[in-house]
Amino acid sequence: MGNRFVRLCQSIGAPLTARIIKLGFACRFLLGILRHSPAAFARPQLLAREIWFAGVLSILIITVSGLFVGMVLALQGYDTLQRFGASSSLGILVALSLVRELGPVVGALLFASRAGSAITAEIGLMKATEQLSAMEMMAVNPMARVIAPKFWGGVISMPLLAAMFSATGIFGGYLIGVPLLGLDEGSFWSQMQGAVDFRLDVMNGVIKSVFFGCAIALIAAFEGYDAPPTAEGISTATTRTVVTSALVVLALDFVLTAFMFRGV
Amino acid sequence: MKRTTIDFWVGLFALMGAAALLFLALKVSNQGALPASSTYTLTANFENIGGLKVRAPVKSAGVVVGRVTAIELDTERYMARVTMALDEQYRFSRDSSAEILTSGLLGEQYVGIASGADDKTLGSGDSFKITSSAIVLEQIISRFLFSKAAGDDNTTMEK
């Protein structure tokens, strides 16, 4: 009886402690990245390569998805708005939903699956093939040489990609709204301009995407660094990056939205 | 990949991001309130402001001339004191009146200014002498219902 109770406690406690230990390691990892960030910024060549890797290679998926999301939003929004005779407000609907929510959030989800998984795989493989250990042997700190540039590359790319997502989405909404559905072009843009506030809507979207970029880059770099140095370990770590990033992005989005848009 | 190629693409990426932000700033959104440097403040006391909110527009003849910056309750007279920031280039005569209007039947509320005929104009910190309150729909409906009920009583008594 007593033995069984002990085993129950162990089966509950062991995964919990493992998670807490992992979280603590992640915090230590973040501090390590921040400590070695000046070294990463001192070598812009490395940073440029990481921005190319995380940002430039994601442009295509981000802009194409943005275009389609904007077009779908316009079609769906028009269907509902015209029942209330408010179809001229389509521009407001498309712009506000993209700038406030869809641009940062869907952009972050795509970024996590496109760039986050790549960062994890690269760091994990470097660790599995002992390139990180080799660097340490050569007195090169892998934190400063590999991980911090990758982290900052992701953080810098994310807001730019989210802005591109919103911009192409609004363009997609325009393509559906004005040439296809025959709305008035002037009222489409002027109503949008009247309702969207730069500081309140656009800047809050940018702030959101900066938070998401930090979260995704940290999770991706950490999962790669923490991955068991086997083929299976890397594949699990890559999957975990995408799943954890998606959950963290959505949870963070709720918290940030609660702070930013309280319906005042 | 060669170093210059990477630099080229990263530069292009930054440029595209900046262009997207600029598009959102200039074409999609407005800059919010008027710049603080070129405004002066006026106040107006209302018996009831209805649903007026801070940052609501101040209009004269339909043109936006300023924004509401603060709304507070004057505890001496129990009236609402509305503070507005108006664009420096628009001046109003001292006998102008301020009223709270609604855009459309159920739209947002704003302060409307009707200019008077006085030569002297309102300066910074002055307040409107003539104001009229917001129309509260419930009050109008209840007044209408009461008058209707009273009217019905009269007709029955005459009969």
Interface residues (C-beta under 8 A of the other chain):
Chain A: Q45 A48 R49 I51 W52 G55 V56 I59 A95 V99 S157 P159 L160 L161 A163 M164 S166 A167 T168 I170 W189 M192 Q193 G194 V196 D197 F198 R199 L200 D201 V202 V206
Chain B: M1 R3 I6 D7 W9 V10 L12 F13 A14 M16 G17 A18 A19 A20 L21 F23 L24 A25 K27 V28 S29 N30 Q31 G32
